[in-house]
Amino acid sequence: MNAFRFSACLLLLTLPLAFTTAAFATNSIDGSSITPSGGGSLVNSAGTWTFSSTTGSGGNVILLNGSSSNGDGVELLIANGGQAYTYSAHADWYEWSGSSWTKLSGTPVPLSANGATMLPSSTTDVVTSAGVWAFSTQTANGGNLIYLNGSQAGTGAGLELTVSGGNLYTVANGGQWFEWDSSYWASTSNPNGTFSWACASAVVVGLQWSAVSGATTYDLTRNGTSIDSSTALLYHADQGVAASTSYSYVLSAMDGSTTVSTQDLSVRTPSATPTGDPAYCPSTVITGMTWNWSTGFNQLNQSDLWNNTWGANGDTYLFFGDGGGFWNPSTGSTYKTSFGISELTGSAPAPGSAPSITKSNAVNVYGGYEAENASTIDGKVNDIAEIEGNFYGLGGIYESGDSGGPYGEPNHVEIVYSDSNAYSWVDNGTNWQFCSSSGSATGFCPSGFVQYGKGYAGAIDDYVYMLGATEENFIGNGGGCACTYLARVPYTPTNEILTYADYQVFTGFNSAGTPQWSSTWSDMQPIFIDNGSRPMNPLKMVYNSALKRFISVGQGDVNQAAFYDSPNPWGPFTTIAYYQSATSNLGGWGNLGTSSFNGNNVGASLGINFMNGWTSANGETMWATFSSNGDASSSADLVPLQGETMDSFSLVSVTLTVP
C-alpha cells in the first residue's frame, strides 16, 4: 500500500475548514482524498476536483474545474501517480479516463495489510474489501464517527480502527471492541488479543498475551532485538534484563510471513532486592507456603540426604548416606553405611500434629542400624524411585579405582537398580554412565526423578522424567549457567530405563508449542534458567495430583531454598515461595544457619525432598525431609534441631495457599 495512502482524507473529515481550493495549488499527492461531507478539493493533471450537490442515486456530483464530469460518488481519491478515482454509492470504483469515468473490476489500491491501524488524529485511512474507512467528527461520548466510503458506517463511533484477518474492528470509548458485519457493528473481543507483563523484577520480566485471530506464531523483540521468534506459546520469561532499566517490547502476531497485528509494551524493572529475586513470576495457582515448624520432627542419627519415593505398597522408602539410618545410637562408625535404604510405614499425622516415628514404623531395610539386609555397595544417590515394583537410584556409586574411599562421592553419575525389592541393589555404572568428570561438559547429569504416586502411579505418560544439569555444573567443574535440563526414557517391562540409547533430552518447542526431544544429548536446552546473583535452579520435582501441579525445589546454601510450580515437567514455571538468606547466612529457609556459632561449624548445602506419600487428599498439605552438614543455628525454626547436627533426619510439613 502506498505510504501516503489517503493522507488528506482524515483531516478533511475532522477539520473541514482547513481545506480549500487554495490548499491544493499544486497537484495533490498520492493518497489524498476528499468526501462530500469533508469538502475541499483535489488537484491532478486534469484540473481541480470537487463535489457538488447530492444526486438521486445517493452520491454527490463530481466537478472538474467547476463543471460536471458526468459522474457521482462518495469519495474522490488521487492515487497511482496522480490518477483520479471515485467510489460510487453502489460500492463500485471508477477511474477518470480523460473524458469519462470508467468502472473498475476491483480497487485501485491494495487492501490494508493485517495489523494496519488508524486513530482519529492520524493521516491515513485503512481499506478493506468493504471500501475506504475514515474517522469524522467526535461524538458526545468521546469517540469519533466512523465513515465507510464517505458515509457514516452504522451508528459506530470509536477510538481506533484495526484491520485483522482482513476484517475491520473498532474499539469504543469504554474499551469494548466491535467488528463490522456488512451493515452494523457487532460486539466482539480484542482481535489483537492482550499483551501485558505478569511481573517485573531485577532478573525477569514475565510477558503474556492472548491468541490473535488468524495468527499461527508470534515474534517478540526487546528494544528492537529479537528475543523469541516463531513461537506458538502465549508467554515468555525474559531473563535478559537488568535492575532499574526501561525496556520496550513489540509483539508481532504472524501468519507465516504475514504480520497479522503488532502490539507494544513498555516496562521498567525495579531495583534488586537485598537478598536476590526469584527467576520466574509469582504463581497464580499456589500463591504461598506456610511451614509448620512447630509440628516438625528431628531424629539425630548422623545420616543425611533422605531423598525418598512412594512405594507401590503405600510405604515411603528413603535413601540415607554415611550413617546408620533410623535409630542409629552411635556417633562412631559401628553402624555407618555409605549406601542405605529405610522404610517408613503409615500415613501422615493429623493436621496440626507432629509425626509419631517409632521402631515399629521406621526400619532400615538395607544397611544401617539393625538392618534387615546388609548393604553391599558404596556411594551416594541424589534420588530414588520405585517404578512398578522395581527401584532405581541416580548418583555416584563407588567403583574400584575411584578416589575418596567408600564414603566419598565418585565424580561420575550412573543409575543403580534393585529388581522387585529395595534391598538387591546393583550398579549399572560398569555398563554406562550418564556423565563423569572426564566426559563431555554438555553431557546430561541427572539429579532427580519426577516423582508421582504409589509405585509411580498417576504418571502423565509412559515416560520416566529426570531433572539434571550439565557435567560442568553438576559434578563441580564450575562455569555454565544455573540451568535445569530434562530427560526422559520410556518405561515398559523390557526395562528401557537401563538402556542408554533409549534416553531423550528436551530440546525446546516446535512452532506449535509442543516440546521436542532428541537422543543426542548435546542438543539439550534448559527448561529453567536462573540468572540471579545467587541462583537456585530446581533439581527435584514431585507431582501434586490433587492440585495438578508439578512442584520443584531449588536449593543453595544451608538456608537458601526456592519453590516453583508448573503444569508440566518442562514448565512454564512460576514461583510459589523464595527463601534467600543474607550473605552472612542469617534468615532464609528455616533460619538454619548464622555467620558464627558452634565454632563456625556452619552447614553448607541443603537437601530438601518432598515426601509425596504424605501429601493430603486435597493437595494443600505436603511434608518434606531435609538435612545438611554442620550444625543448625541455635535459633533454628525447628526447635529440636537448634544447635544440633543437621546430619540427621528432619521432617516438616507445609501448608500451601490455594486461592
Beta strands, then each sheet from edge to edge (+ up, - down):
strand 1: 33-34
strand 2: 42-44
strand 3: 47-54
strand 4: 60-64
strand 5: 67-73
strand 6: 75-79
strand 7: 83-87
strand 8: 93-96
strand 9: 101-103
strand 10: 117-118
strand 11: 126-128
strand 12: 131-138
strand 13: 144-148
strand 14: 151-158
strand 15: 160-164
strand 16: 167-171
strand 17: 177-180
strand 18: 185-188
strand 19: 195-200
strand 20: 205-209
strand 21: 217-222
strand 22: 225-231
strand 23: 235-238
strand 24: 246-255
strand 25: 258-268
strand 26: 288-299
strand 27: 304-310
strand 28: 316-323
strand 29: 337-344
strand 30: 362-366
strand 31: 379-387
strand 32: 390-397
strand 33: 412-418
strand 34: 425-427
strand 35: 435-436
strand 36: 444-451
strand 37: 463-470
strand 38: 482-490
strand 39: 504-509
strand 40: 515-518
strand 41: 528-530
strand 42: 538-544
strand 43: 549-555
strand 44: 561-566
strand 45: 574-579
strand 46: 606-610
strand 47: 621-628
strand 48: 649-657
sheet 1: 1+ 6- 7+ 8- 9+
sheet 2: 2+ 3- 4+ 5-
sheet 3: 10+ 15- 16+ 17- 18+
sheet 4: 11+ 12- 13+ 14-
sheet 5: 19+ 20- 23+
sheet 6: 22+ 21- 24+ 25-
sheet 7: 26+ 48- 47+ 46-
sheet 8: 27+ 28- 29+ 30-
sheet 9: 31+ 32- 33+ 34-
sheet 10: 31+ 32- 33+ 35-
sheet 11: 40+ 39- 38+ 37- 36+ 42+ 43- 44+ 45-
sheet 12: 40+ 39- 38+ 41-
end
